[in-house]
Amino acid sequence: MRRLRGIAAAGLLLSAGCLKFEGQLSLKEDGSGTLELSYSLAEQTITQIEAMHKLRHDMEVAANTNAPAMQSVGFDHYLFNPQKDEIMTKLKEYESLGIVVEKMDMKSMDIRRNVNLKIRFESLSALAKTDFFQAFGFSVTKDAQGNYVLERSPSGPTTAVKPDLSDPETLRVLSPLLNGFSVAFTVNAPTRILRTTAPITAPYSASWRFDFDRDPTALSALQNQRFQLVIEGRGLTLPNVQLPAREKESVQHTGGK
């Protein structure tokens, strides 16, 4: 039973296999800026995700554990089953924080659902209160030299059920879900980047890319990636931002060196 539950939890974690996601955070000197999210996933993947949620829930009930209610958690609902009206309603809640939607397009093409979103924000501290920043954002602190550190810890906590990718049965179940999986994220900084863990860099930008079709370890690399960049602090007035601790149940539902 524990092995089956592990496969079900892994399925929830990896069922975004057909997901193609790109994010871009562009900052200005005063902490304002824009956030762009573009993602695409197959309609079949949406159905698979819902089935995985139900499978995991049923297994936890059978194992007499405290099974969560059958509902989506936080930002995942908008990411893995996007509906334009629902997304716009959610974003409207953030208008009082100085967050403005500049672009919101959603189209269904070739049995895929494609979403393009761009928002403008007045302050990082306000943006940090949103679901999507908690899902993809960075903490921001100032170091002893007066430079700013943007950082996000790996997303694979020790409390979560992790798939054993060396197990043939686990691989058999999960491999079809990974085809086409890709995630990319870029930060455009207002000052020079002094150091970063990003493999793709320019003087004012840092990018991370994870593509399963090119690298079979991409999903594992994403889960264990430590995102960090240190930017020159002179002339900047960025707020201190701390990401909230992610609860165990939320991480297990959702599935970063």
ZIBELWO-V406219 format. One record per residue. N is the residue number from 1. SS is DSSP state (hx for helix, st for strand, lp for the rest). Layout:
N,SS
N,SS
This chain:
1,lp
2,hx
3,hx
4,hx
5,hx
6,hx
7,hx
8,hx
9,hx
10,hx
11,hx
12,hx
13,hx
14,hx
15,lp
16,lp
17,lp
18,lp
19,lp
20,st
21,st
22,st
23,st
24,st
25,st
26,st
27,st
28,lp
29,lp
30,lp
31,lp
32,lp
33,st
34,st
35,st
36,st
37,st
38,st
39,st
40,st
41,st
42,st
43,hx
44,hx
45,hx
46,hx
47,hx
48,hx
49,hx
50,hx
51,hx
52,hx
53,hx
54,hx
55,hx
56,hx
57,hx
58,hx
59,hx
60,hx
61,hx
62,hx
63,lp
64,lp
65,lp
66,lp
67,lp
68,lp
69,lp
70,lp
71,lp
72,lp
73,lp
74,lp
75,lp
76,hx
77,hx
78,hx
79,hx
80,hx
81,lp
82,lp
83,lp
84,hx
85,hx
86,hx
87,hx
88,hx
89,hx
90,hx
91,hx
92,hx
93,lp
94,lp
95,hx
96,hx
97,hx
98,lp
99,st
100,st
101,st
102,st
103,st
104,st
105,st
106,st
107,st
108,st
109,st
110,lp
111,lp
112,st
113,st
114,st
115,st
116,st
117,st
118,st
119,st
120,st
121,st
122,lp
123,lp
124,hx
125,hx
126,hx
127,hx
128,lp
129,lp
130,lp
131,hx
132,hx
133,hx
134,hx
135,hx
136,hx
137,lp
138,lp
139,st
140,st
141,st
142,st
143,lp
144,lp
145,lp
146,lp
147,lp
148,st
149,st
150,st
151,st
152,st
153,lp
154,lp
155,lp
156,lp
157,lp
158,lp
159,lp
160,lp
161,lp
162,lp
163,lp
164,lp
165,lp
166,lp
167,lp
168,hx
169,hx
170,hx
171,hx
172,hx
173,hx
174,hx
175,hx
176,hx
177,hx
178,hx
179,lp
180,lp
181,lp
182,st
183,st
184,st
185,st
186,st
187,st
188,st
189,lp
190,lp
191,lp
192,lp
193,st
194,st
195,st
196,st
197,lp
198,lp
199,lp
200,st
201,st
202,st
203,lp
204,lp
205,st
206,st
207,st
208,st
209,st
210,st
211,st
212,lp
213,lp
214,lp
215,lp
216,lp
217,lp
218,hx
219,hx
220,hx
221,hx
222,hx
223,hx
224,lp
225,lp
226,lp
227,st
228,st
229,st
230,st
231,st
232,lp
233,lp
234,lp
235,lp
236,lp
237,lp
238,lp
239,lp
240,lp
241,st
242,lp
243,lp
244,lp
245,lp
246,lp
247,lp
248,hx
249,hx
250,hx
251,hx
252,hx
253,hx
254,hx
255,lp
256,lp
257,lp
